[in-house]
Amino acid sequence: MSITIAEPSVEERIRRHVDSGRFADEVQVVAEALDAMDLVERRRVEHDAKVEELRALIAEGDEDFERGDFVPWTPTLMSEILAEAIEANRRGEPIDDHVKP
């Protein structure tokens, strides 16, 4: 395959990378740029999945709240949760196992 870069500024950027000595040739510059683009796309897909997961959890929380299925926050509750987390950590147990639904 042969690719012609018709944009002088892009060609100059590629040439600067080769001239820096970090890359053997133009193909290596373009290959690394494509690898970076692939990484960005994978991270975008992961981000979008996390956003969707959070939206679903928020919707679930909203539904729980509408049904009255929640525990009101109080300083005492927070102290109890913190004490449980500290104790679980002391025992080397995952904290998630101690979160009460």
C-alpha positions, 0 to 999 in steps of 0.5 A, a space after each residue: 500500500 502506498 499513501 500520499 500525504 497531501 497536507 504539508 503540515 501533516 507531512 512536516 509533523 511526520 518528518 519531524 518525528 523521523 528526524 528526532 531519531 525516535 522512529 526509523 521511518 515514516 511507517 513507524 510514525 504512522 503505525 504508532 499514531 494508529 496504535 495511539 488512536 486505537 488506545 483512545 478508541 478502546 478507552 472511549 468504549 470503556 468510558 461509554 460503558 461505565 457511563 451507561 452502567 452509572 446511568 443504570 445504577 442511578 435509575 435503579 436508585 431513583 426507583 428505590 427512592 420512589 418506592 421508599 426503599 432506602 435508609 436515610 443518612 445520619 451521622 450515626 449511620 456514617 459512623 457505623 459504616 466507617 467502623 465496619 469498613 475499618 474492622 473489615 480492613 483490619 481483618 483483610 476482608 473486602 469492604 464490599 462484603 460488609 455493605 448492607 443493601 
